[in-house]
Structure formats: C-alpha cells, structure tokens
C-alpha cells in the first residue's frame, strides 16, 4: 500500500458559478478533495452534480470562479459510457489506448480487474448495461489515472457487481487514487466516502454520511 499524503488538496473548486441561458445551475460552489481520499456528492437529480463534474473535467466552461485539478490525470464516468458496439470490449480498450499514446494497464489484466475476463471478446453491442458500466470503469482507470470523477458508477450493476466495484475503488484509494463520486445509494456513500457534500438546486454544503 502506498503512503497517503494527508492534507494535500488535489481538487479545488472555488466560488464556481455556471449558467445556462442566464439560469444559474451552479451557485458559488466551493469544495476541496484531499489526495488519496474518496469524496461523495449526494443530491437529487437536477441538483447540479453532473454539471459540476463536467466543469471539473473541463467538459464545460465555468462562468465565475476557478477550478484547480490536473485534467491530464482525470479518468471519468459521466453519463452512460459510449463504445463502438461492433467491436469487443477488449478491442474498444485497445483502440482507446492506441489513440491516447499514454502508458496503460495490460488490457487482459484490466478486464479481469473489473470482472469482464470472460466478456472481453464479446461485442459491446451484446453487453448488458452493467457490463457496459464495468467497461466504462475499466476505461476510467486504464491509464493509471490518479483522479477519478465517477457519476453514478454503480448504474446497471447487480449486487455482486456493486460489491466488486466497491472493493476496486477502495483498493485504488489505498494505492493513492483520489476519487470524487456521485451516488444515489446511501450504502455507497457510507462504505466508500471519507467526506460528503450535499448539493441542492446548484448550492453545495458539507454533509454527513449517516
């Protein structure tokens, strides 16, 4: 297990406002995430969680404030992962690895890590939602990303899949990975998260796990 640098802030969101057509979707949002921790974001649909995640990843430009995070180190699941359905899961990951040119995990080992060792050669078009979600998680950690931004990563997973992915995320945390996680499942928050924020109507506040 790698040592954790407690107190080192790896994601900073300072006074961030995001508007769509003049409507504030994020309102002066502030949060900090420490290196090697799992931080949870809870809130109803439409509270601003996904917009916040897209802003942190650089997929949306903010209107006010600032965000400090190494975007080259971010792996992400935001909304349902998209893959080429005519290719196998393994081939999809191989294509993504070849396009990025970055160092990446062994693809067979990666598929085993997310529980797709028997489905790597199956066409993604024949995957269940849970299998696609597992493949999306594989993509998010493929290049040894040190920051994971995961928006409802357990979507479509059965109980066994949820347990397996929780174990994986805790192992990644122990290896020093920083994870920002949104989940509707209180058990995910309770089991995984060191710190929790609550979002409501574009506002954010420090919450609690219970």
The 8 nearest C-alpha neighbors of each residue, nearest first, counted from 0:
[[1, 174, 173, 2, 175, 170, 3, 172],
 [2, 0, 174, 175, 3, 173, 172, 4],
 [1, 3, 0, 4, 175, 174, 173, 35],
 [2, 4, 5, 35, 175, 1, 34, 173],
 [5, 3, 7, 6, 34, 2, 35, 175],
 [6, 4, 7, 3, 34, 33, 35, 8],
 [5, 7, 33, 8, 4, 34, 32, 3],
 [6, 8, 33, 34, 5, 4, 9, 32],
 [9, 7, 33, 32, 10, 34, 6, 31],
 [8, 10, 34, 33, 32, 68, 7, 11],
 [11, 9, 68, 32, 31, 67, 8, 12],
 [12, 10, 31, 67, 66, 30, 13, 68],
 [11, 13, 66, 29, 30, 65, 31, 15],
 [12, 14, 29, 65, 15, 64, 66, 11],
 [15, 13, 27, 64, 28, 29, 16, 12],
 [14, 16, 64, 27, 28, 63, 13, 65],
 [15, 17, 26, 25, 63, 27, 62, 61],
 [18, 16, 25, 61, 62, 24, 23, 15],
 [19, 17, 23, 22, 21, 24, 20, 16],
 [18, 20, 22, 21, 23, 24, 17, 25],
 [21, 19, 22, 18, 23, 24, 17, 62],
 [20, 22, 19, 18, 23, 17, 24, 62],
 [21, 23, 18, 19, 20, 24, 17, 25],
 [24, 22, 18, 25, 17, 26, 21, 19],
 [23, 25, 201, 18, 17, 47, 22, 26],
 [26, 24, 201, 16, 17, 23, 47, 28],
 [27, 25, 16, 201, 202, 28, 23, 24],
 [26, 28, 14, 15, 16, 25, 29, 202],
 [29, 27, 15, 14, 26, 203, 202, 25],
 [30, 28, 13, 12, 14, 27, 15, 31],
 [31, 29, 12, 11, 28, 32, 13, 10],
 [32, 30, 11, 10, 12, 8, 33, 29],
 [31, 33, 10, 8, 9, 38, 34, 11],
 [34, 32, 8, 7, 9, 36, 6, 35],
 [35, 33, 9, 177, 7, 36, 8, 4],
 [34, 36, 175, 177, 176, 172, 3, 33],
 [37, 35, 177, 34, 33, 172, 193, 178],
 [36, 38, 178, 192, 193, 179, 177, 39],
 [39, 37, 194, 179, 192, 195, 193, 180],
 [40, 38, 195, 180, 192, 181, 179, 188],
 [39, 41, 181, 196, 197, 195, 180, 38],
 [42, 40, 197, 181, 198, 182, 196, 39],
 [43, 41, 198, 197, 46, 199, 44, 40],
 [42, 44, 46, 45, 199, 41, 198, 183],
 [45, 43, 46, 42, 47, 48, 49, 183],
 [44, 46, 47, 43, 200, 48, 42, 49],
 [45, 47, 200, 199, 43, 201, 44, 198],
 [46, 48, 201, 50, 45, 49, 51, 24],
 [49, 47, 51, 50, 46, 52, 198, 40],
 [48, 50, 52, 51, 47, 53, 150, 77],
 [49, 51, 53, 47, 52, 48, 54, 59],
 [52, 50, 54, 48, 49, 53, 47, 55],
 [53, 51, 49, 55, 54, 50, 56, 48],
 [54, 52, 58, 50, 56, 51, 55, 59],
 [53, 55, 59, 57, 51, 52, 56, 58],
 [56, 54, 52, 57, 53, 51, 66, 68],
 [57, 55, 53, 54, 58, 70, 52, 73],
 [56, 58, 54, 59, 55, 53, 60, 70],
 [57, 59, 53, 56, 54, 60, 55, 52],
 [60, 58, 54, 57, 53, 61, 50, 56],
 [61, 59, 54, 57, 62, 58, 17, 53],
 [60, 62, 17, 63, 16, 59, 54, 15],
 [63, 61, 17, 16, 60, 18, 64, 15],
 [64, 62, 16, 15, 61, 65, 17, 14],
 [65, 63, 15, 14, 13, 16, 62, 66],
 [64, 66, 13, 15, 12, 67, 63, 14],
 [67, 65, 12, 11, 13, 68, 55, 64],
 [66, 68, 11, 10, 12, 65, 69, 9],
 [69, 67, 10, 70, 9, 66, 11, 55],
 [70, 68, 71, 72, 73, 67, 9, 10],
 [69, 71, 73, 72, 68, 56, 57, 55],
 [72, 70, 69, 73, 144, 74, 68, 146],
 [71, 73, 144, 70, 145, 69, 146, 74],
 [74, 72, 146, 70, 147, 144, 71, 75],
 [75, 73, 139, 147, 144, 140, 146, 148],
 [76, 74, 148, 139, 147, 149, 77, 73],
 [75, 77, 149, 150, 148, 78, 135, 139],
 [76, 78, 150, 75, 149, 79, 49, 80],
 [77, 79, 80, 76, 150, 151, 49, 152],
 [78, 80, 81, 77, 132, 76, 135, 131],
 [81, 79, 135, 78, 82, 76, 132, 131],
 [80, 82, 79, 83, 135, 131, 84, 78],
 [81, 83, 84, 80, 91, 123, 88, 131],
 [84, 82, 85, 86, 91, 123, 81, 124],
 [83, 85, 124, 123, 86, 82, 122, 87],
 [84, 86, 83, 122, 124, 123, 87, 82],
 [87, 85, 122, 84, 83, 90, 123, 91],
 [88, 86, 122, 120, 121, 90, 89, 123],
 [87, 89, 119, 91, 90, 123, 120, 92],
 [88, 90, 119, 92, 87, 91, 120, 93],
 [91, 89, 93, 87, 92, 88, 86, 94],
 [92, 90, 88, 94, 93, 89, 87, 86],
 [93, 91, 95, 89, 90, 94, 96, 88],
 [92, 94, 90, 96, 91, 95, 97, 89],
 [95, 93, 97, 91, 96, 92, 90, 98],
 [96, 94, 92, 98, 93, 97, 91, 99],
 [97, 95, 93, 99, 94, 98, 92, 100],
 [96, 98, 94, 100, 95, 99, 93, 101],
 [99, 97, 95, 96, 100, 94, 101, 93],
 [100, 98, 96, 101, 97, 95, 102, 94],
 [99, 101, 97, 98, 96, 102, 103, 95],
 [102, 100, 99, 103, 142, 96, 97, 98],
 [101, 103, 142, 100, 104, 143, 96, 99],
 [104, 102, 142, 141, 101, 143, 105, 96],
 [103, 105, 141, 106, 142, 109, 143, 102],
 [104, 106, 108, 107, 109, 103, 141, 110],
 [107, 105, 109, 108, 104, 110, 89, 92],
 [108, 106, 110, 109, 105, 111, 116, 89],
 [109, 107, 111, 105, 106, 110, 112, 104],
 [108, 110, 106, 112, 111, 107, 105, 137],
 [111, 109, 115, 116, 107, 112, 113, 108],
 [110, 112, 116, 114, 108, 109, 113, 115],
 [111, 113, 109, 110, 114, 108, 115, 167],
 [112, 114, 110, 111, 115, 133, 137, 109],
 [113, 115, 111, 112, 116, 110, 133, 163],
 [116, 114, 110, 118, 117, 111, 113, 119],
 [115, 117, 111, 110, 118, 114, 119, 107],
 [118, 116, 115, 119, 120, 114, 111, 121],
 [119, 117, 115, 121, 120, 116, 88, 87],
 [118, 120, 89, 88, 121, 116, 117, 115],
 [121, 119, 87, 118, 89, 88, 122, 117],
 [120, 122, 87, 118, 119, 123, 88, 125],
 [123, 121, 87, 86, 124, 125, 85, 84],
 [122, 124, 84, 126, 125, 87, 88, 86],
 [125, 123, 84, 122, 126, 85, 83, 86],
 [126, 124, 123, 122, 127, 121, 84, 85],
 [127, 125, 123, 130, 124, 131, 128, 122],
 [126, 128, 130, 129, 131, 125, 155, 123],
 [129, 127, 131, 155, 130, 132, 126, 156],
 [128, 130, 155, 156, 132, 127, 131, 133],
 [131, 129, 133, 127, 132, 128, 126, 134],
 [132, 130, 134, 128, 133, 129, 126, 135],
 [131, 133, 135, 129, 130, 134, 128, 136],
 [134, 132, 130, 136, 135, 131, 113, 137],
 [135, 133, 137, 131, 132, 136, 130, 138],
 [136, 134, 132, 138, 137, 133, 80, 131],
 [135, 137, 139, 133, 134, 138, 132, 140],
 [138, 136, 134, 135, 139, 140, 141, 133],
 [137, 139, 141, 135, 136, 140, 134, 92],
 [138, 140, 74, 136, 75, 137, 141, 135],
 [141, 139, 137, 138, 143, 144, 142, 74],
 [140, 142, 138, 103, 104, 143, 139, 137],
 [141, 143, 103, 144, 140, 102, 104, 101],
 [144, 142, 140, 141, 145, 103, 104, 102],
 [145, 143, 72, 142, 146, 74, 140, 73],
 [144, 146, 176, 72, 177, 143, 73, 147],
 [147, 145, 73, 177, 144, 178, 72, 176],
 [146, 148, 178, 74, 73, 75, 149, 179],
 [149, 147, 75, 179, 178, 180, 74, 76],
 [148, 150, 180, 76, 75, 152, 147, 179],
 [149, 151, 181, 77, 152, 76, 180, 148],
 [150, 152, 182, 181, 153, 154, 149, 180],
 [153, 151, 150, 154, 149, 76, 132, 136],
 [152, 154, 156, 151, 161, 155, 132, 164],
 [155, 153, 152, 156, 151, 129, 132, 128],
 [154, 156, 129, 128, 153, 157, 132, 130],
 [157, 155, 129, 160, 153, 154, 161, 158],
 [156, 158, 160, 159, 161, 155, 129, 153],
 [159, 157, 161, 160, 162, 156, 163, 153],
 [158, 160, 162, 161, 157, 163, 156, 164],
 [159, 161, 163, 157, 156, 158, 162, 164],
 [160, 162, 158, 164, 159, 163, 156, 153],
 [163, 161, 159, 165, 160, 164, 158, 166],
 [164, 162, 160, 166, 161, 165, 159, 167],
 [163, 165, 167, 161, 166, 162, 160, 168],
 [166, 164, 162, 168, 167, 163, 161, 169],
 [165, 167, 169, 163, 164, 168, 170, 162],
 [166, 168, 164, 170, 165, 169, 171, 163],
 [169, 167, 171, 165, 170, 166, 164, 172],
 [168, 170, 172, 166, 171, 167, 173, 165],
 [171, 169, 173, 167, 172, 168, 166, 174],
 [172, 170, 174, 168, 173, 176, 169, 167],
 [171, 173, 176, 169, 175, 174, 170, 35],
 [172, 174, 170, 171, 175, 0, 169, 1],
 [175, 173, 171, 1, 172, 0, 176, 170],
 [176, 174, 35, 172, 173, 3, 1, 177],
 [175, 177, 172, 145, 35, 171, 146, 174],
 [176, 178, 35, 146, 36, 34, 37, 145],
 [179, 177, 37, 147, 146, 148, 180, 38],
 [180, 178, 38, 148, 37, 39, 149, 147],
 [179, 181, 39, 149, 150, 40, 38, 178],
 [182, 180, 40, 150, 151, 39, 41, 149],
 [181, 183, 151, 184, 41, 180, 187, 150],
 [182, 184, 185, 41, 181, 151, 42, 43],
 [185, 183, 182, 186, 187, 188, 153, 151],
 [184, 186, 188, 187, 189, 183, 182, 208],
 [185, 187, 189, 188, 184, 190, 191, 183],
 [188, 186, 190, 184, 185, 189, 191, 182],
 [187, 189, 185, 192, 186, 191, 190, 39],
 [188, 190, 186, 208, 187, 191, 185, 192],
 [191, 189, 187, 188, 186, 192, 165, 185],
 [192, 190, 188, 187, 189, 37, 169, 193],
 [191, 193, 37, 188, 38, 194, 39, 189],
 [192, 194, 37, 38, 36, 191, 195, 39],
 [195, 193, 38, 192, 39, 37, 196, 207],
 [194, 196, 39, 206, 38, 207, 40, 205],
 [197, 195, 205, 206, 40, 204, 39, 41],
 [196, 198, 41, 206, 204, 203, 42, 40],
 [199, 197, 203, 42, 202, 46, 41, 201],
 [198, 200, 46, 202, 201, 42, 203, 197],
 [199, 201, 46, 202, 47, 198, 45, 24],
 [202, 200, 25, 24, 47, 26, 199, 46],
 [203, 201, 199, 26, 198, 200, 28, 25],
 [202, 204, 198, 197, 28, 199, 196, 201],
 [205, 203, 197, 196, 206, 198, 202, 29],
 [204, 206, 196, 197, 195, 203, 207, 194],
 [207, 205, 196, 195, 197, 204, 208, 194],
 [206, 208, 195, 209, 205, 194, 196, 197],
 [209, 207, 189, 188, 195, 206, 194, 185],
 [208, 207, 189, 185, 188, 206, 186, 195]]
